[in-house]
Amino acid sequence: MRVRFAGLKTPLLIRVTKKAQLSYAFKETAERDLDRLRSYKLAKVAHFFREGVGRGLSIKLTRVLTGALKNEVANILNSPEAESAFPHLSAKFWARTALPMLEFNEAIFSSPTLLSEFLTNVEELAKITATLMRKSEYEKIEDIVYGLATLVDHDRWVAGKISAAGFDDLARKLSERALETALSFAQCSMDLAFAWVSAASAALGIVREYRRENMDYLAGLCRELANKLDSYMETLDIVVDDELYEDLVKLGVV
C-alpha cells in the first residue's frame, strides 16, 4: 500500500494539464478566463508538490514518468497484441516506479496535515484534468475520466484506513482476514493506474503515436478495472471494521 498509494497520477496530471492547455491558444474571452483560473490552480498544486515532498524527489518522479512514457506506455499503445502484453508491461511499469513511489509516499504519510493537503490538491488537479480530457472529443473519454475518479477514491480510501488504524494494524487485519482479496485489490489498483496513465497519455497527446484499437482497449479496461476496484473497496471496508467482521464470523459467513 505504501508503494501503490497515489500511483504516478500527481506528476502525470501536472504534465498533462500543462501540455493540454497549450492546445487551446485561441478561445473566447470567457474560456481564456477559465484557463487562467485553471493555470493559477495548477501552479498552486505544482508548488505544493515540489515543496511538500522536496524538489529532488519531484524531479526524480518526473524522470521516472518520462522513462515509463517512452517505454511501457508507448509499448502498450503500439503493441500488436495489447491484451496479452498488458500484464507484463504493467509489471515492468511498476518495477520502474516502485522505489521512488515508496519514497514519495513515505514523505506524504510523514504528516497528517501534509497528507490532507496532498489529497485536496490531487482532487483539484483531477478536476482540472477531467475538464481538459473532455475537450479531446474522444468518444470513450468518460471511461478514462471514470478511471481517474476511481483512482482518486482509492487514494482517499487507503489514506483513511492507514490514518485510522495505522499501517501495521491495517496490514495485519488484511493478511489475517482477507489476504487473497487484499492481494487482488492491490493488483487491480496497479493495473488500473497503468491503464489510465497509458489511455490518458494517448487521449491528451502526451504520446502521439499509438494504435487506435489499443487506446480503445485501454479505455474499456479503465472502466472495467475501476468497477472491480470499487467492489474490492466495499468488501475490504467490511473486513477491516472489527464489529462488522465479528458479526460475519458469528453468522458463519467467514
Summary of the structure (lengths in Angstrom):
residues: 254
radius of gyration: 18.7
end to end distance: 24.1
largest distance: 64.7
contacts: 819
relative contact order: 0.15
helix: 84%
strand: 0%
